[in-house]
């Protein structure tokens, strides 16, 4: 009995040795471009919030498969990449041959003051660098669109205008903050948040300027689509009018839609309609 058991152990060890001597097939084994693949909670850094969800379509190619990256909202203090699951079917209904990526980033903690801005901006930079390094492995193109709503729209615009190394070709934003100095507009809660997250608007003015997308729009800025409700009492529509003014000054192609009677957040019907408009805009510029 002991001899039989010994032989079983030796055989098992032998199998381990044989397979360990072969090259590790690595992740490429699971990256067949002919089949769809979901890579959930994929890290782009060492911190807990530095993760992303990647949705790769079947029959993707490096020539034709565009990439849409979504940044969630939540006033920089809340939210999760899972937000994109609500939007994904609406994008898929009007888009063909797209890979989708949804990002998490560090959230500001109002109570402790942890993760002040620009931690969020830095996380988006790090995520986009990781994504750029993976495009070939994922067999998708370099036609990248960056998009998001509210705080996610702000981060999308800020990266596209300020930190873009050429990877992002077009940006889309829903009711985005664009000028941090005028964002509060008398709203005590927003004013309190910004004072904690960014600093005093007088003594820390440069921090506000550095975190405002409109200050980085130049002649080489990417085409921009943005959408706002005229009854938004969180991010005033004036923020989008400032964005429009800067884009016109620099002769940047843009699509700006105003939704009468809408506040900070749209109905399902409006979301579906504006996603179609985003796709039409993409097709006109990429």
N, C-alpha and C positions, 0 to 999 in steps of 0.2 A: 504493500500500500504506500509506504514512504517512498519507494523507488518510483512508482507511477507519478506521485505528486511532484517528485523532484524533476522528472522528465517534463511534466507540464510547465513547471516554472522555467526550465531551460528553454523550452520551445517558445514561451511567451517572451522571454528576454531576447531570444534570437530574432523574433519578429520586430521588436523594438529597435534592435541594432541595425537590422537590414533597412528598415524604413528611414531610420535616422541618417543613413549613409547616402540617401537620395536627396537631390535638391528639393527644398521646400517649394511646392507649387505656388505658394503666395496667393495674394488676393486676385491675381489675374484669372485664376481658375473660375472665379465667380463673376467676371466682368465680360461675359459673352455679349457683344453688342446686339445680338439678335433677340435677346430676351430682356424684359423689363427688370429693374432692380431697385429696391429701396435700401438705402444705407442710413439708418436712423441713429441719432445721437453720435454722429461721427465727430470726433474731437478735432478742433483746429488750434487748440492750445492746451495748456495743462490745468487751467482753472475750470471749475465745475460748470460755469455758464458758457464756456467757450466750446459750444457744440452746434452741429447743424444736421438737418435732415436733407438727404439727397434722393431725388426721384429721377431715375434714368429710364427713358422710354425704350421700347423694343425697336430694333432696326435703326438705331442711332448711328450717325456718321460724323466724323470730324469736319466734314464739308457743310452739312446742312442742319444739324441739330443745334438750335439756339438754346441759350441758357437764361432762364429768368430767376433772379435771386430776390427773395422776399425778406424784408426786415420788419418785424412786428412792432406794433405801437404799445402804448401804456405809459405815456408821460415820463419815460426813461426810468420809472420806478417799478413797473409792473409789466405783465405780459409774458408771452412764451411763443416760441417758434411754431407750436401747435396751432396758432391762429391761422396759419396758411391752409390748414385742412379744409376750412370753410370756403376759401377762395379757389382752391385747386380745381374742383370740378368745373367751375365757371371759366377758368382759364383754359382748361382742356377742351371745353365745348367749342371754343373759337380758335384754338391754336393747334397746329399739327407739328409733330417732331420737335418738341421742346423738352429739355431737362429742367427740373425745378429744384431749387435749393432754398431752404428756410433757415434763417439764422437766429440763434440766441446770442445775447451779449450781456455783459455785466450790468446789473441794475443798481441805480443809486439808492442807498439806504438813508432815508430822511432822518431817522432817529440817531444813527451813529455817525452819519456823514461819510460812510464808506462808499467807495466807487464814485467819487465826484467826476464830473466831466473834466477832461476828455477821455476817460476810460472807455466809454461807449464808442467814441470815434476810433480809438485805438483798436478795439476789438473788431470793428468792421474792416479796418485795414488788414488786420491779421487774418481774418476769415477770407478776404478776397485774395490775399497772397497765397493761402493754402489752396483755394479753389483754382487759381491760375496754374499752380503746379500740378493739379490733378486732371486738367482738361484732356490731355493726351491719353492718360490712363483710362479715363471714362469714355473716350471716343466721342467727344462732343466738340462743338466749334468754339471759336473765340468771339462769337457774336453774343455778347453778354448784356442783358438788361437788368438794371437795379431798380427795385420798386418797394414801396411800403406806404403805410398810412400813419398820420399823426407823427409821433416821435420817430417811427420807422421811415416816414416820408422825409423828415428832417435829416436823419442819418444817411438816407439814400442820396439826397441832394448834396449834403456836405461832402460825402465821399466822392461823388461824381464830379464836383467842381473843384474840390481842394486837393484830394489825395489820389485821384485817378491816374494810373500809369498807362492808360490806353486800353485797359481791359474792358471797362464799361463803355458801351457804345451809345446807350440811350438810358434815360432815367424817367420813372413815372412816380408820382406822389399824390396821395390823397390828403387833403386839408393839412398841409405841412407847415410847421414853424419855419420861417426863413430868416427872420431878423430877431435875435435874442434880446436886443436892447428894447425893442418896442412890443415884444410878444405879450407881456402881462397886460398892458393897456388898461390899467386900473383894476385888474382882477387880483384880489388879495392873495388867493391861494397860489396862482401861478407866480406871482411876485415872490412869495415866501419860498416856493420850490426852487426858483432860479437863484435866489439869494443863497440858499443852502448848497445847491448843486454846482453853481458857477462862481458865485461870489457877489460882492457888492458892485452894482452897476457903475459906480463912480470910481472907486479905487481899483476895481478889477475890470475896468472897461475893455482892456485888450483881450481878456478871456472871452468876453461877450462877442467881440468882433471876430475872434478866431473860431468861434463856434456857430457863426451865422453864414449859411450858404450863399446869400446874396453878395457877400463881400469877396467871393472867389469866382464870380462869373466873368469870363473873358471871351475874346473872339473864338477861342478853341473849345468852348463849353459844348457838352453833348446835347443833342435834341432832347427836349423836355416836355412831358405831358403831366398836367396837374389839374386837380379837381377840388372844388370847394363849395360848401353851402353858405348862402348869404345870411343865415341865422346862426352861424357857429359862434357859441359864447365861450368856447375854450381856446380855440385858435382863431382869432378874428380873420375874416376874409381879407382884411387889409394886408395880411402877410402874403397872400397870393398876388395881390395887386402890385406889391413891391417886387415880387419875383418877376411878374410880367414886365414891369418897367425895365428891370435890368436886362432881361432877355432881349427886349426890343432894342435897347441901347447897343447891345453887342451883336445884333443881327443873328440871333440863335433861333433855329426853328423850334416852335413850341405849339402845343395844343393846350388851351385853358378853357375849362368848362365850369360855369357857375350854375348851381342848382338852387333855384328859388325855394325858400321855405325850409331848406334842409339845414340841420345843425351839425354837430360834431359826430358824424357817422351817417351812413346812407342806408336806404332801404335795399332789400335784396334785388329788386327790379333795377334800381339805379346802379348798384354794383355790377350787375350783369351787363348793363348797357355800357358803362364806362370801360369795362374790360374789353368789350368789342372795339371801343374807340381807341384803347391803348394798342390793341393788335393792328388796327388799321394804320395807326401812327407809326408803329414799328415797321410795317410793310412798306410804308412810304419813305422810310429813312434808313433801313438796313438792307 
